[in-house]
Amino acid sequence: AGRSRRSSASTGCRCTSGRSASTTSMAAHRPLHSRALERPRHPIQRLLFSAPARRVWSVLLALLTLFTLFMALSAHPSDELGASWDKLNHAGAFGTLAFVGVFALLGRPHARTWLAAGLFALGGLIELVQLVVPGRRGDWQDLLADTVGMALGLALATAVAHHFERRARRRDCAASVHSSRR
């Protein structure tokens, strides 16, 4: 309980021991996309980060994209929902695509940047195609709602991923300190 906390500027590790953080395992300091994917230990981590889970996330992303395209480009949308619900539908759809996309593409370089660019392009393309679909109209406000939803989905997925990264760092740091005392 009376142990000091030392941090290392080079690695960012904070260990609870009298030892320097630079003596801890460097493997504990790799980013989430390379470290957390190696051996997820807890069930929620396996659900989010394992190789089979990434395949499921990828299939889910493809299915959600197809569903979004079908709903956005069908000729006669339901008129039961008002304009405010329309914007919430756009934000919800693109937020969900972004959240699922982060986990589907986890471990790939610049994945979030490419995901954001791709979803923005998809939203813009949908609005352009809706200009020629009977019963539809393209709307820049829909694209804005898509972008807001995408930003929220990316932020939420990033927060979840970083939460597990911090937990894995603490666990790895504690394990390396424990093994060095033996």
Backbone hydrogen bonds in HBPLUS format (Angstrom, degrees):
<---DONOR---> <-ACCEPTOR-->    atom                        ^
c    i                          cat <-CA-CA->   ^        H-A-AA   ^      H-
h    n   atom  resd res      DA  || num        DHA   H-A  angle D-A-AA Bond
n    s   type  num  typ     dist DA aas  dist angle  dist       angle   num
A0012-GLY N   A0008-SER O   2.73 MM   4  5.31 151.9  1.81 146.5 155.4     1
A0023-THR N   A0020-SER O   3.11 MM   3  5.73 162.4  2.14 114.8 120.1     2
A0024-THR N   A0021-ALA O   3.13 MM   3  5.45 162.7  2.17 109.1 114.6     3
A0028-ALA N   A0025-SER O   3.25 MM   3  5.71 151.0  2.34 105.9 113.2     4
A0029-HIS N   A0026-MET O   3.01 MM   3  5.42 162.8  2.04 113.0 118.5     5
A0034-SER N   A0031-PRO O   3.04 MM   3  5.82 150.5  2.13 120.1 127.6     6
A0035-ARG N   A0031-PRO O   2.99 MM   4  6.06 165.6  2.01 157.6 161.9     7
A0036-ALA N   A0032-LEU O   3.03 MM   4  5.10 140.5  2.19 124.4 136.4     8
A0038-GLU N   A0035-ARG O   3.17 MM   3  5.56 155.9  2.23 109.7 116.7     9
A0045-GLN N   A0042-HIS O   2.98 MM   3  5.21 119.3  2.36 103.6 119.3    10
A0046-ARG N   A0042-HIS O   2.90 MM   4  6.25 154.0  1.97 156.7 165.3    11
A0047-LEU N   A0043-PRO O   2.87 MM   4  6.11 153.4  1.94 146.6 154.4    12
A0048-LEU N   A0044-ILE O   3.03 MM   4  6.23 144.0  2.17 139.2 147.9    13
A0049-PHE N   A0045-GLN O   2.70 MM   4  5.57 169.1  1.71 156.3 160.1    14
A0050-SER N   A0046-ARG O   3.35 MM   4  4.88 157.0  2.41 116.3 121.2    15
A0054-ARG N   A0050-SER O   2.90 MM   4  6.25 150.6  1.99 151.2 159.7    16
A0055-ARG N   A0051-ALA O   3.14 MM   4  6.48 148.9  2.24 147.2 155.1    17
A0056-VAL N   A0052-PRO O   3.06 MM   4  6.40 155.2  2.12 146.3 152.9    18
A0057-TRP N   A0053-ALA O   2.78 MM   4  6.07 162.4  1.81 154.9 160.0    19
A0058-SER N   A0054-ARG O   2.87 MM   4  6.02 149.7  1.96 140.6 148.8    20
A0059-VAL N   A0055-ARG O   2.97 MM   4  6.26 158.2  2.02 149.7 154.6    21
A0060-LEU N   A0056-VAL O   2.84 MM   4  6.04 163.5  1.87 154.3 159.6    22
A0061-LEU N   A0057-TRP O   2.83 MM   4  6.03 151.1  1.92 143.8 151.8    23
A0062-ALA N   A0058-SER O   3.02 MM   4  6.29 158.5  2.06 146.6 151.7    24
A0063-LEU N   A0059-VAL O   2.91 MM   4  6.19 164.2  1.93 154.7 158.9    25
A0064-LEU N   A0060-LEU O   2.85 MM   4  6.00 163.0  1.88 151.3 156.3    26
A0065-THR N   A0061-LEU O   2.92 MM   4  6.03 151.3  2.00 144.6 152.7    27
A0066-LEU N   A0062-ALA O   2.97 MM   4  6.24 160.9  2.01 149.5 154.4    28
A0067-PHE N   A0063-LEU O   2.89 MM   4  6.12 160.1  1.93 149.8 155.7    29
A0068-THR N   A0064-LEU O   2.87 MM   4  6.00 158.2  1.92 144.7 150.8    30
A0069-LEU N   A0065-THR O   2.91 MM   4  6.16 161.1  1.95 150.7 155.7    31
A0070-PHE N   A0066-LEU O   2.88 MM   4  6.10 161.8  1.91 150.7 155.9    32
A0071-MET N   A0067-PHE O   2.90 MM   4  6.12 168.7  1.91 154.4 157.1    33
A0072-ALA N   A0068-THR O   2.86 MM   4  5.94 156.8  1.91 148.8 155.9    34
A0073-LEU N   A0069-LEU O   2.91 MM   4  5.88 143.3  2.05 147.6 155.8    35
A0074-SER N   A0070-PHE O   3.00 MM   4  5.78 115.8  2.42 143.9 153.8    36
A0086-ASP N   A0082-GLY O   3.13 MM   4  6.44 143.0  2.27 141.7 152.7    37
A0087-LYS N   A0083-ALA O   3.19 MM   4  6.58 152.6  2.27 150.5 155.0    38
A0088-LEU N   A0084-SER O   3.17 MM   4  6.48 156.2  2.23 143.3 150.0    39
A0089-ASN N   A0085-TRP O   2.80 MM   4  6.02 149.5  1.89 147.4 156.1    40
A0090-HIS N   A0086-ASP O   3.00 MM   4  6.31 155.6  2.06 146.9 153.0    41
A0091-ALA N   A0087-LYS O   2.93 MM   4  6.19 169.4  1.94 152.8 155.2    42
A0092-GLY N   A0088-LEU O   2.79 MM   4  5.86 160.2  1.83 146.4 152.7    43
A0093-ALA N   A0089-ASN O   2.89 MM   4  5.97 161.0  1.92 148.0 153.1    44
A0094-PHE N   A0090-HIS O   3.04 MM   4  6.22 173.0  2.05 156.3 158.0    45
A0095-GLY N   A0091-ALA O   2.82 MM   4  5.79 143.9  1.95 142.1 152.9    46
A0096-THR N   A0092-GLY O   2.96 MM   4  6.01 156.4  2.02 142.7 148.6    47
A0097-LEU N   A0093-ALA O   2.96 MM   4  6.23 159.0  2.01 145.5 151.7    48
A0098-ALA N   A0094-PHE O   2.99 MM   4  6.03 156.6  2.04 136.9 143.1    49
A0099-PHE N   A0095-GLY O   2.94 MM   4  6.13 164.8  1.97 148.8 152.9    50
A0100-VAL N   A0096-THR O   2.97 MM   4  6.09 177.1  1.97 157.3 158.2    51
A0101-GLY N   A0097-LEU O   2.81 MM   4  5.78 151.3  1.89 141.1 150.7    52
A0102-VAL N   A0098-ALA O   2.99 MM   4  6.20 148.5  2.09 150.2 156.0    53
A0104-ALA N   A0100-VAL O   2.92 MM   4  6.14 147.6  2.02 148.8 159.4    54
A0105-LEU N   A0101-GLY O   2.92 MM   4  5.93 151.8  2.00 148.8 154.1    55
A0108-ARG N   A0105-LEU O   3.12 MM   3  5.88 152.8  2.20 146.9 147.9    56
A0111-ALA N   A0108-ARG O   3.31 MM   3  5.39 143.1  2.46 135.2 126.8    57
A0114-TRP N   A0110-HIS O   3.05 MM   4  6.32 168.7  2.07 160.7 163.4    58
A0115-LEU N   A0111-ALA O   2.79 MM   4  5.90 154.1  1.85 149.1 157.6    59
A0116-ALA N   A0112-ARG O   2.91 MM   4  6.02 164.7  1.94 145.4 149.1    60
A0117-ALA N   A0113-THR O   2.99 MM   4  6.21 165.1  2.01 149.9 154.3    61
A0118-GLY N   A0114-TRP O   2.82 MM   4  5.91 159.0  1.86 146.1 152.6    62
A0119-LEU N   A0115-LEU O   2.87 MM   4  6.05 161.4  1.90 153.7 158.4    63
A0120-PHE N   A0116-ALA O   2.94 MM   4  6.06 157.1  1.99 147.7 154.3    64
A0121-ALA N   A0117-ALA O   2.93 MM   4  6.10 158.5  1.98 145.8 152.1    65
A0122-LEU N   A0118-GLY O   2.84 MM   4  6.05 152.5  1.92 143.7 151.9    66
A0123-GLY N   A0119-LEU O   2.91 MM   4  6.12 162.1  1.94 147.9 152.0    67
A0124-GLY N   A0120-PHE O   2.93 MM   4  6.18 160.3  1.97 149.3 154.8    68
A0125-LEU N   A0121-ALA O   2.82 MM   4  5.98 159.2  1.86 150.2 156.3    69
A0126-ILE N   A0122-LEU O   2.88 MM   4  6.08 158.2  1.93 150.6 156.5    70
A0127-GLU N   A0123-GLY O   3.09 MM   4  6.34 162.0  2.12 146.7 151.0    71
A0128-LEU N   A0124-GLY O   3.00 MM   4  6.27 150.1  2.09 145.8 154.2    72
A0129-VAL N   A0125-LEU O   2.89 MM   4  6.10 164.2  1.92 155.2 159.1    73
A0130-GLN N   A0126-ILE O   2.89 MM   4  6.04 150.0  1.98 149.3 158.0    74
A0131-LEU N   A0128-LEU O   3.17 MM   3  5.50 149.7  2.27 103.5 112.3    75
A0132-VAL N   A0129-VAL O   3.04 MM   3  5.76 155.7  2.10 119.2 125.1    76
A0133-VAL N   A0130-GLN O   3.37 MM   3  4.92 152.3  2.45  91.6  99.5    77
A0136-ARG N   A0133-VAL O   3.06 MM   3  5.49 151.0  2.15 140.0 138.7    78
A0142-ASP N   A0139-ASP O   3.07 MM   3  5.34 133.8  2.30 102.2 114.1    79
A0143-LEU N   A0139-ASP O   3.38 MM   4  6.85 151.0  2.47 142.6 149.8    80
A0144-LEU N   A0140-TRP O   2.97 MM   4  6.30 147.4  2.08 142.4 151.6    81
A0145-ALA N   A0141-GLN O   2.93 MM   4  6.19 154.9  1.99 142.3 148.7    82
A0146-ASP N   A0142-ASP O   2.82 MM   4  6.13 153.7  1.89 148.6 156.4    83
A0147-THR N   A0143-LEU O   2.96 MM   4  6.18 156.5  2.02 144.8 150.7    84
A0148-VAL N   A0144-LEU O   2.92 MM   4  6.21 158.7  1.97 152.4 157.8    85
A0149-GLY N   A0145-ALA O   2.97 MM   4  6.11 167.1  1.98 150.6 154.3    86
A0150-MET N   A0146-ASP O   2.83 MM   4  6.02 156.3  1.89 147.7 155.2    87
A0151-ALA N   A0147-THR O   2.90 MM   4  6.10 160.3  1.94 148.5 153.3    88
A0152-LEU N   A0148-VAL O   3.00 MM   4  6.25 159.5  2.04 150.9 156.2    89
A0153-GLY N   A0149-GLY O   2.89 MM   4  6.09 160.7  1.92 151.6 157.1    90
A0154-LEU N   A0150-MET O   2.87 MM   4  6.07 161.7  1.91 153.9 158.8    91
A0155-ALA N   A0151-ALA O   2.92 MM   4  6.05 158.9  1.97 145.0 151.3    92
A0156-LEU N   A0152-LEU O   2.92 MM   4  6.09 162.9  1.95 150.5 154.8    93
A0157-ALA N   A0153-GLY O   2.99 MM   4  6.10 169.8  2.00 149.8 153.0    94
A0158-THR N   A0154-LEU O   2.90 MM   4  5.94 156.9  1.95 146.3 153.4    95
A0159-ALA N   A0155-ALA O   2.93 MM   4  6.08 153.9  2.00 144.6 151.7    96
A0160-VAL N   A0156-LEU O   2.97 MM   4  6.26 158.8  2.02 151.5 156.9    97
A0161-ALA N   A0157-ALA O   2.92 MM   4  6.13 165.6  1.94 150.1 154.1    98
A0162-HIS N   A0158-THR O   2.85 MM   4  6.00 162.3  1.89 150.5 155.5    99
A0163-HIS N   A0159-ALA O   2.93 MM   4  6.04 148.0  2.04 142.8 151.5   100
A0164-PHE N   A0160-VAL O   3.22 MM   4  6.56 159.9  2.26 151.4 154.6   101
A0165-GLU N   A0161-ALA O   2.96 MM   4  6.20 144.1  2.09 142.3 153.5   102
A0166-ARG N   A0162-HIS O   2.89 MM   4  6.09 162.8  1.92 152.1 154.8   103
A0167-ARG N   A0163-HIS O   3.08 MM   4  6.36 157.5  2.13 145.0 151.5   104
A0168-ALA N   A0164-PHE O   2.92 MM   4  6.05 157.5  1.97 142.6 148.7   105
A0169-ARG N   A0165-GLU O   2.89 MM   4  6.15 154.7  1.95 150.0 157.1   106
A0170-ARG N   A0166-ARG O   2.99 MM   4  6.23 165.2  2.01 152.2 155.4   107
A0171-ARG N   A0167-ARG O   2.96 MM   4  6.14 163.4  1.99 150.2 155.1   108
A0172-ASP N   A0168-ALA O   2.83 MM   4  5.95 163.8  1.86 150.4 155.0   109
A0173-CYS N   A0169-ARG O   2.82 MM   4  5.89 158.7  1.87 150.0 156.3   110
A0174-ALA N   A0170-ARG O   2.91 MM   4  6.02 162.5  1.94 147.9 152.9   111
A0175-ALA N   A0171-ARG O   2.92 MM   4  6.06 152.9  1.99 144.6 152.5   112
A0176-SER N   A0172-ASP O   2.94 MM   4  6.13 153.3  2.01 144.7 151.3   113
A0177-VAL N   A0173-CYS O   3.03 MM   4  6.27 153.5  2.10 147.4 154.4   114
A0178-HIS N   A0174-ALA O   2.90 MM   4  6.06 158.7  1.95 146.0 152.4   115
A0179-SER N   A0175-ALA O   2.90 MM   4  6.07 160.7  1.93 148.2 153.0   116
A0180-SER N   A0176-SER O   3.05 MM   4  6.08 139.3  2.22 134.4 144.7   117
A0181-ARG N   A0178-HIS O   3.27 MM   3  5.42 148.8  2.37 101.0 109.8   118
